[in-house]
Amino acid sequence: MTLPDMDKDLSAYTDFQKLSDRVVYWERRFALTNPDAEDEVRFKEIAAKHSTRVLSVMRAG
């Protein structure tokens, strides 16, 4: 499991609920890797980027 893999996977979701469920999945997998502080920040940035993207699509219509 790598952060680029997670980024690619999350980019496929356009439904916020499905994206949220998938972020929880990746969060569990990510925790098993014993990430350092820098990777934790990158994880949160990736999750936030995709959440913002999906919410923008929802607002647009």
N, CA, C and O of each residue as an XYZ file, in Angstrom:
244
protein
N       0.846     -1.170      0.000
C       0.000      0.000      0.000
C       0.887      1.227      0.000
O       1.753      1.396      0.859
N       0.656      2.065     -0.968
C       1.393      3.320     -1.017
C       0.413      4.479     -1.125
O      -0.742      4.305     -1.514
N       0.887      5.635     -0.781
C       0.028      6.810     -0.890
C      -0.370      7.099     -2.335
O      -1.512      7.498     -2.565
N       0.515      6.917     -3.324
C       0.064      7.090     -4.715
C      -1.045      6.105     -5.107
O      -1.936      6.455     -5.882
N      -0.993      4.877     -4.577
C      -2.065      3.905     -4.841
C      -3.387      4.410     -4.272
O      -4.430      4.323     -4.920
N      -3.327      4.937     -3.056
C      -4.528      5.461     -2.425
C      -5.067      6.646     -3.221
O      -6.272      6.745     -3.452
N      -4.183      7.538     -3.637
C      -4.588      8.709     -4.410
C      -5.296      8.286     -5.692
O      -6.342      8.834     -6.039
N      -4.734      7.327     -6.383
C      -5.324      6.834     -7.634
C      -6.689      6.192     -7.373
O      -7.642      6.431     -8.114
N      -6.778      5.383     -6.327
C      -8.035      4.712     -5.996
C      -9.129      5.724     -5.653
O     -10.252      5.617     -6.146
N      -8.808      6.688     -4.823
C      -9.816      7.664     -4.398
C     -10.268      8.568     -5.535
O     -11.372      9.110     -5.495
N      -9.436      8.732     -6.533
C      -9.809      9.600     -7.656
C     -10.973      9.035     -8.464
O     -11.597      9.762     -9.236
N     -11.270      7.757     -8.299
C     -12.356      7.115     -9.051
C     -13.740      7.393     -8.452
O     -14.750      7.118     -9.100
N     -13.806      7.923     -7.246
C     -15.089      8.094     -6.560
C     -15.661      9.489     -6.768
O     -14.959     10.494     -6.653
N     -16.961      9.524     -7.078
C     -17.660     10.799     -7.225
C     -18.825     10.920     -6.241
O     -19.440     11.981     -6.139
N     -19.125      9.860     -5.529
C     -20.175      9.859     -4.513
C     -19.505     10.052     -3.153
O     -18.590      9.310     -2.795
N     -19.970     11.058     -2.392
C     -19.298     11.383     -1.139
C     -19.360     10.242     -0.129
O     -18.371      9.985      0.558
N     -20.490      9.554     -0.021
C     -20.605      8.461      0.945
C     -19.649      7.327      0.596
O     -18.984      6.778      1.475
N     -19.580      6.977     -0.678
C     -18.661      5.914     -1.104
C     -17.212      6.333     -0.886
O     -16.380      5.525     -0.474
N     -16.917      7.596     -1.165
C     -15.568      8.101     -0.924
C     -15.235      8.028      0.560
O     -14.138      7.611      0.930
N     -16.168      8.428      1.406
C     -15.950      8.383      2.854
C     -15.671      6.964      3.327
O     -14.771      6.737      4.137
N     -16.445      6.011      2.819
C     -16.228      4.609      3.178
C     -14.847      4.139      2.733
O     -14.171      3.403      3.450
N     -14.443      4.566      1.559
C     -13.149      4.144      1.018
C     -11.989      4.777      1.792
O     -10.949      4.146      1.982
N     -12.170      6.021      2.236
C     -11.133      6.663      3.045
C     -10.936      5.886      4.346
O      -9.805      5.711      4.798
N     -12.020      5.423      4.943
C     -11.918      4.617      6.167
C     -11.141      3.336      5.886
O     -10.303      2.932      6.693
N     -11.408      2.698      4.757
C     -10.671      1.494      4.354
C      -9.171      1.796      4.262
O      -8.349      1.073      4.824
N      -8.828      2.866      3.551
C      -7.414      3.218      3.382
C      -6.788      3.626      4.708
O      -5.610      3.363      4.947
N      -7.562      4.259      5.562
C      -7.052      4.673      6.869
C      -6.634      3.457      7.691
O      -5.593      3.475      8.349
N      -7.441      2.408      7.654
C      -7.099      1.170      8.371
C      -5.836      0.535      7.805
O      -4.945      0.129      8.551
N      -5.769      0.452      6.479
C      -4.580     -0.132      5.838
C      -3.342      0.703      6.128
O      -2.262      0.170      6.384
N      -3.511      2.005      6.086
C      -2.399      2.918      6.318
C      -1.865      2.775      7.741
O      -0.652      2.814      7.950
N      -2.741      2.612      8.707
C      -2.336      2.474     10.109
C      -1.465      1.241     10.323
O      -0.606      1.230     11.205
N      -1.683      0.213      9.525
C      -0.892     -1.013      9.661
C       0.559     -0.839      9.216
O       1.404     -1.677      9.529
N       0.853      0.236      8.495
C       2.211      0.458      7.993
C       3.084      1.225      8.974
O       4.252      1.482      8.682
N       2.544      1.597     10.129
C       3.270      2.405     11.113
C       3.874      3.651     10.465
O       5.095      3.806     10.430
N       3.025      4.528      9.959
C       3.506      5.701      9.221
C       4.215      6.713     10.121
O       3.927      6.816     11.313
N       5.138      7.452      9.527
C       5.763      8.545     10.268
C       4.883      9.791     10.140
O       3.880      9.781      9.426
N       5.261     10.841     10.827
C       4.436     12.059     10.866
C       4.265     12.671      9.477
O       3.190     13.172      9.150
N       5.308     12.636      8.666
C       5.236     13.213      7.318
C       4.224     12.465      6.455
O       3.449     13.086      5.728
N       4.228     11.134      6.533
C       3.269     10.346      5.760
C       1.843     10.561      6.255
O       0.903     10.556      5.460
N       1.677     10.750      7.555
C       0.338     11.014      8.084
C      -0.220     12.320      7.529
O      -1.406     12.410      7.212
N       0.635     13.325      7.413
C       0.207     14.606      6.841
C      -0.160     14.410      5.379
O      -1.185     14.921      4.927
N       0.652     13.686      4.639
C       0.364     13.429      3.223
C      -0.944     12.667      3.066
O      -1.720     12.959      2.156
N      -1.202     11.687      3.945
C      -2.450     10.927      3.908
C      -3.644     11.869      4.065
O      -4.601     11.808      3.294
N      -3.576     12.730      5.062
C      -4.679     13.664      5.316
C      -4.867     14.635      4.155
O      -5.997     14.987      3.815
N      -3.765     15.066      3.546
C      -3.861     15.976      2.399
C      -4.539     15.302      1.210
O      -5.355     15.919      0.525
N      -4.203     14.049      0.969
C      -4.817     13.312     -0.144
C      -6.308     13.119      0.110
O      -7.127     13.344     -0.781
N      -6.659     12.705      1.321
C      -8.074     12.511      1.659
C      -8.842     13.827      1.540
O      -9.964     13.846      1.034
N      -8.251     14.912      1.997
C      -8.911     16.221      1.917
C      -9.075     16.671      0.470
O     -10.105     17.240      0.108
N      -8.067     16.420     -0.354
C      -8.134     16.814     -1.770
C      -9.320     16.144     -2.454
O     -10.061     16.792     -3.194
N      -9.501     14.854     -2.208
C     -10.589     14.133     -2.865
C     -11.947     14.491     -2.262
O     -12.946     14.539     -2.979
N     -11.993     14.738     -0.969
C     -13.251     15.171     -0.350
C     -13.689     16.511     -0.922
O     -14.863     16.702     -1.236
N     -12.757     17.427     -1.055
C     -13.056     18.738     -1.629
C     -13.522     18.604     -3.071
O     -14.469     19.270     -3.488
N     -12.858     17.748     -3.824
C     -13.226     17.525     -5.229
C     -14.662     17.023     -5.339
O     -15.441     17.541     -6.140
N     -15.016     16.023     -4.543
C     -16.356     15.437     -4.615
C     -17.409     16.434     -4.132
O     -18.484     16.532     -4.723
N     -17.114     17.162     -3.079
C     -18.075     18.159     -2.598
C     -18.283     19.265     -3.626
O     -19.396     19.773     -3.768
N     -17.242     19.641     -4.337
C     -17.370     20.662     -5.387
C     -18.282     20.186     -6.502
O     -19.087     20.956     -7.025
N     -18.159     18.923     -6.863
C     -19.018     18.347     -7.904
C     -20.466     18.324     -7.430
O     -21.379     18.623     -8.199
N     -20.676     17.969     -6.163
C     -22.032     17.924     -5.621
C     -22.665     19.313     -5.617
O     -23.841     19.461     -5.951
N     -21.895     20.327     -5.243
C     -22.420     21.695     -5.206
C     -22.735     22.212     -6.600
O     -23.692     22.962     -6.797
N     -21.921     21.805     -7.562
C     -22.102     22.282     -8.936
C     -23.356     21.701     -9.582
O     -23.909     22.270    -10.524
N     -23.785     20.580     -9.069
C     -25.040     20.080     -9.587
C     -24.977     18.711    -10.030
O     -25.979     18.165    -10.493
